[in-house]
Amino acid sequence: MTESRVDLDSEKMGRDLVALVLTVVELLRQLMERQAIRRVEQGGLSDAQVEEIGTTLMLLDQRMQELCDQHGVLPEDLNLDLGPLGSLLPRE
């Protein structure tokens, strides 16, 4: 009987887990951004609300980039290939 061993590199596993979490966060960030843009385009928001949405989206994007930099994850690493369905995140 041959013994099968799985070589687990904890550093790589940790980086992959961070990339997965950041992928989910980026997906949610993009969904929130699309929803905010729809609300702005529909009108009915005050200038202050539009300004607040814009500022919040910029800060979220900046923080996301900081997290990627902090953990050594490239933004393109966050876009999972879903095979025939295409990529998870829209290409910008």
C-alpha positions as CSV (number, residue, x, y, z in Angstrom):
1,M,0.0,0.0,0.0
2,T,1.3,3.4,-1.0
3,E,1.0,6.2,1.5
4,S,-0.4,9.3,0.0
5,R,0.7,12.6,1.6
6,V,-0.6,16.0,1.1
7,D,2.0,18.7,1.3
8,L,0.3,21.7,2.8
9,D,2.1,25.0,2.5
10,S,0.5,27.1,5.3
11,E,1.8,30.4,3.9
12,K,0.3,29.6,0.4
13,M,-2.9,28.4,2.0
14,G,-3.1,31.6,4.1
15,R,-2.5,33.8,1.0
16,D,-5.1,31.8,-1.0
17,L,-7.6,32.3,1.8
18,V,-6.9,36.0,1.9
19,A,-7.4,36.2,-1.9
20,L,-10.7,34.3,-1.6
21,V,-12.0,36.7,1.1
22,L,-10.8,39.7,-0.8
23,T,-12.5,38.3,-3.9
24,V,-15.8,38.2,-2.1
25,V,-15.3,41.7,-0.7
26,E,-14.5,43.0,-4.2
27,L,-17.6,41.3,-5.6
28,L,-19.7,43.0,-2.9
29,R,-18.0,46.3,-3.5
30,Q,-18.7,46.2,-7.2
31,L,-22.3,45.3,-6.6
32,M,-22.7,48.2,-4.2
33,E,-21.1,50.5,-6.7
34,R,-23.5,49.4,-9.5
35,Q,-26.5,49.9,-7.2
36,A,-25.3,53.3,-6.1
37,I,-24.8,54.4,-9.7
38,R,-28.4,53.2,-10.5
39,R,-29.7,55.2,-7.6
40,V,-27.8,58.3,-8.8
41,E,-29.0,57.9,-12.4
42,Q,-32.6,57.5,-11.3
43,G,-32.5,60.9,-9.6
44,G,-34.2,61.8,-6.4
45,L,-31.0,62.0,-4.4
46,S,-29.8,65.3,-3.0
47,D,-26.5,66.7,-4.1
48,A,-25.1,65.9,-0.6
49,Q,-26.2,62.3,-1.0
50,V,-24.6,62.0,-4.4
51,E,-21.4,63.5,-3.0
52,E,-21.5,61.1,0.0
53,I,-22.0,58.1,-2.3
54,G,-19.1,59.2,-4.5
55,T,-16.8,59.7,-1.5
56,T,-17.7,56.4,0.0
57,L,-17.1,54.5,-3.3
58,M,-13.7,56.1,-3.7
59,L,-12.7,55.3,-0.1
60,L,-13.9,51.6,-0.5
61,D,-11.8,51.3,-3.7
62,Q,-8.8,52.8,-2.0
63,R,-9.1,50.5,1.0
64,M,-9.5,47.5,-1.2
65,Q,-6.3,48.4,-3.0
66,E,-4.5,48.9,0.4
67,L,-5.7,45.4,1.5
68,C,-4.4,43.8,-1.7
69,D,-1.1,45.6,-1.3
70,Q,-0.8,44.6,2.3
71,H,-1.4,40.9,1.6
72,G,0.5,40.7,-1.7
73,V,-2.5,40.0,-3.8
74,L,-2.9,41.5,-7.3
75,P,-6.3,42.8,-8.3
76,E,-6.3,40.3,-11.2
77,D,-5.9,37.5,-8.7
78,L,-9.4,38.3,-7.4
79,N,-11.1,37.5,-10.7
80,L,-11.9,33.8,-10.6
81,D,-12.4,32.0,-13.9
82,L,-15.8,30.2,-13.8
83,G,-15.2,28.2,-16.9
84,P,-18.1,28.4,-19.4
85,L,-19.7,31.1,-17.3
86,G,-16.8,33.5,-17.8
87,S,-15.0,35.4,-15.1
88,L,-16.6,36.2,-11.7
89,L,-15.9,39.9,-11.9
90,P,-16.5,42.1,-14.9
91,R,-13.4,43.2,-16.6
92,E,-13.0,46.9,-16.3
